[in-house]
Amino acid sequence: MKVNNTRSLKNYIAIASCSSALLLYSSASNAGFIYEYTGNIFSVEANSFSYDGPDGPGFYPEYYDTFLTLKINTATLFKNGNTLTNDMTISMTGGINPYSYVAELIYPVFPDPYPEYTPRIGAGLNINAVDVFGIPTDWAITVVSYIFQGGRGQAIEFASSTNLDTIYGYDEPFYEYFGSLINNPGTWKVTEEVSEPTS
């Protein structure tokens, strides 16, 4: 750019400085929000088939404690009536056997379409009400995994709502588990993601 006089130079510097500041501000803008839910502990009954059980072949129960966790990445704070959108990712975890194994279900799954023998993942989300900070006060969220191979099905379902946390699953034909917690919801928190400034 050719500068004809001192005044023009000062104007150019002011405009350039302002543009740089705006660029820096925009590059460090909001990148979305992370919602995290931690449920309370509840008991799960797991029934495994055994040929060597005390009463002969059959299903025998074991019990273990677990809790649900939930993480949601979303572009905006939740509002009353939010449902699942394409820009959200959801992760739920919970224990699925008495040996401290914790499964994580992530929606959506990449790549898509699913490769062979990859579990199909589905999800549902309803945020019926939030407080003034965008924290859910009435919700229903589910993530389900299912795979069928070799004539056997395997499924996991984690669900959390205002009044009920549940875990259910099976590994045909030898294992099934289920448990729930009623009227004892966990806690939510939300943090804002901020993208790093670019040079």
C-alpha positions as CSV (number, residue, x, y, z in Angstrom):
1,M,0.0,0.0,0.0
2,K,1.3,3.5,-0.9
3,V,1.0,6.1,1.9
4,N,0.8,9.7,0.6
5,N,1.1,11.5,3.9
6,T,1.6,11.2,7.7
7,R,-2.1,11.4,8.4
8,S,-2.9,8.6,6.0
9,L,-0.1,6.5,7.6
10,K,-1.7,7.1,11.1
11,N,-5.1,6.1,9.8
12,Y,-3.6,3.0,8.2
13,I,-1.9,2.0,11.4
14,A,-5.1,2.5,13.4
15,I,-7.1,0.4,11.0
16,A,-4.5,-2.3,10.9
17,S,-4.3,-2.4,14.7
18,C,-8.0,-2.6,15.0
19,S,-8.2,-5.4,12.4
20,S,-5.5,-7.4,14.2
21,A,-7.3,-7.0,17.5
22,L,-10.6,-8.2,15.9
23,L,-8.7,-11.1,14.3
24,L,-7.2,-12.1,17.6
25,Y,-10.5,-11.9,19.4
26,S,-12.3,-13.9,16.8
27,S,-9.6,-16.6,16.8
28,A,-10.0,-17.0,20.5
29,S,-13.7,-17.1,20.4
30,N,-16.1,-19.7,21.9
31,A,-15.6,-23.2,20.5
32,G,-18.5,-24.8,22.3
33,F,-19.5,-26.2,25.6
34,I,-18.9,-29.5,27.5
35,Y,-21.6,-30.9,29.7
36,E,-20.6,-33.5,32.2
37,Y,-22.9,-35.7,34.4
38,T,-21.8,-37.9,37.3
39,G,-24.5,-40.3,38.6
40,N,-24.7,-41.8,42.0
41,I,-23.8,-45.4,42.8
42,F,-26.3,-48.2,42.4
43,S,-26.3,-52.0,42.3
44,V,-26.4,-54.1,39.2
45,E,-27.4,-57.8,39.0
46,A,-25.4,-59.9,36.5
47,N,-26.6,-63.3,35.6
48,S,-24.0,-65.7,34.0
49,F,-24.7,-69.1,32.7
50,S,-22.5,-71.8,34.3
51,Y,-22.4,-75.6,33.6
52,D,-20.7,-76.1,37.0
53,G,-23.1,-74.2,39.3
54,P,-24.1,-75.6,42.7
55,D,-27.5,-76.6,41.3
56,G,-26.2,-77.8,38.0
57,P,-26.2,-75.9,34.7
58,G,-28.1,-72.6,34.8
59,F,-27.9,-68.9,35.4
60,Y,-26.3,-67.6,38.6
61,P,-26.5,-64.0,39.8
62,E,-23.7,-61.8,41.0
63,Y,-24.0,-58.2,42.2
64,Y,-21.7,-55.2,41.8
65,D,-21.9,-51.4,42.2
66,T,-21.4,-48.9,39.4
67,F,-22.5,-45.4,38.3
68,L,-23.1,-43.6,35.0
69,T,-21.0,-40.8,33.6
70,L,-22.1,-38.7,30.7
71,K,-20.2,-36.1,28.5
72,I,-21.8,-34.0,25.8
73,N,-20.0,-31.7,23.4
74,T,-22.4,-29.1,22.0
75,A,-22.0,-25.8,20.1
76,T,-24.4,-23.8,22.4
77,L,-25.7,-23.9,26.0
78,F,-28.7,-26.1,26.4
79,K,-32.1,-24.5,26.4
80,N,-35.6,-25.8,27.3
81,G,-36.7,-28.3,24.7
82,N,-33.2,-29.1,23.2
83,T,-33.0,-32.5,21.3
84,L,-30.2,-34.3,19.7
85,T,-28.5,-32.4,16.8
86,N,-25.8,-33.4,14.3
87,D,-23.2,-31.1,15.9
88,M,-23.3,-33.0,19.3
89,T,-21.2,-35.8,20.5
90,I,-22.2,-38.0,23.5
91,S,-20.1,-40.3,25.6
92,M,-21.6,-42.5,28.4
93,T,-19.8,-44.9,30.7
94,G,-20.9,-47.6,33.2
95,G,-19.7,-50.9,34.6
96,I,-21.0,-53.9,32.7
97,N,-19.6,-56.8,34.8
98,P,-18.5,-57.6,38.4
99,Y,-14.8,-57.4,37.4
100,S,-14.6,-53.6,37.3
101,Y,-14.8,-53.4,33.5
102,V,-16.2,-50.0,32.4
103,A,-17.7,-49.7,28.9
104,E,-17.7,-46.4,27.1
105,L,-20.4,-45.8,24.4
106,I,-19.6,-42.9,22.0
107,Y,-22.2,-41.4,19.6
108,P,-21.8,-40.8,16.7
109,V,-19.3,-43.5,15.6
110,F,-16.8,-42.8,13.0
111,P,-16.2,-43.8,10.3
112,D,-19.7,-44.1,8.8
113,P,-20.9,-46.3,7.3
114,Y,-19.9,-48.8,10.0
115,P,-17.1,-51.3,9.2
116,E,-18.0,-55.0,9.5
117,Y,-18.4,-56.2,13.1
118,T,-18.4,-52.7,14.5
119,P,-21.2,-52.1,17.1
120,R,-24.1,-49.9,15.9
121,I,-24.5,-46.9,18.2
122,G,-27.7,-45.0,18.7
123,A,-28.6,-42.1,21.0
124,G,-31.5,-40.0,22.2
125,L,-31.5,-36.7,24.0
126,N,-34.2,-34.6,25.4
127,I,-33.5,-31.6,27.6
128,N,-36.9,-30.6,28.9
129,A,-35.8,-27.9,31.3
130,V,-32.6,-26.0,32.3
131,D,-31.8,-23.5,35.0
132,V,-30.5,-19.9,34.5
133,F,-27.0,-21.3,33.8
134,G,-28.1,-23.8,31.2
135,I,-27.7,-26.8,33.5
136,P,-30.3,-29.5,32.9
137,T,-33.0,-29.9,35.6
138,D,-35.2,-32.2,33.6
139,W,-33.6,-34.6,31.0
140,A,-33.7,-38.0,29.3
141,I,-30.6,-39.2,27.6
142,T,-29.8,-42.7,26.2
143,V,-26.9,-44.3,24.3
144,V,-27.3,-47.9,23.0
145,S,-24.8,-50.2,21.4
146,Y,-25.7,-53.4,19.5
147,I,-23.8,-55.9,17.4
148,F,-24.9,-59.2,15.9
149,Q,-22.3,-61.7,14.6
150,G,-21.9,-65.4,14.5
151,G,-25.5,-65.9,15.4
152,R,-25.1,-64.1,18.7
153,G,-26.2,-60.6,19.8
154,Q,-24.5,-58.3,22.2
155,A,-26.1,-55.1,23.5
156,I,-25.4,-52.3,26.0
157,E,-27.8,-49.6,27.0
158,F,-27.0,-46.7,29.3
159,A,-29.8,-44.3,30.2
160,S,-30.1,-41.3,32.5
161,S,-33.1,-39.1,33.2
162,T,-34.3,-36.8,36.0
163,N,-35.6,-39.6,38.1
164,L,-33.9,-42.8,36.8
165,D,-30.4,-44.0,35.9
166,T,-30.3,-47.5,34.3
167,I,-27.9,-50.0,32.9
168,Y,-29.0,-53.0,30.8
169,G,-27.2,-55.4,28.5
170,Y,-26.6,-58.9,27.4
171,D,-24.1,-61.2,25.6
172,E,-26.1,-64.0,24.1
173,P,-26.6,-66.6,25.2
174,F,-24.6,-66.7,28.4
175,Y,-24.8,-63.3,30.2
176,E,-27.3,-60.6,31.1
177,Y,-27.1,-57.6,33.5
178,F,-29.4,-54.9,34.7
179,G,-29.7,-52.3,37.4
180,S,-31.2,-48.9,38.1
181,L,-31.3,-46.0,40.6
182,I,-34.7,-44.2,41.2
183,N,-35.2,-40.7,42.3
184,N,-31.6,-40.0,43.2
185,P,-30.1,-38.1,40.2
186,G,-26.4,-37.2,40.0
187,T,-24.8,-33.8,39.3
188,W,-24.2,-31.7,36.2
189,K,-21.5,-29.2,35.3
190,V,-20.8,-27.3,32.2
191,T,-17.5,-25.7,31.0
192,E,-16.9,-23.5,28.0
193,E,-14.4,-24.4,25.4
194,V,-12.3,-21.5,24.1
195,S,-10.2,-22.0,20.9
196,E,-6.6,-21.0,21.1
197,P,-5.6,-17.7,19.5
198,T,-3.9,-18.1,16.1
199,S,-0.9,-16.0,15.0
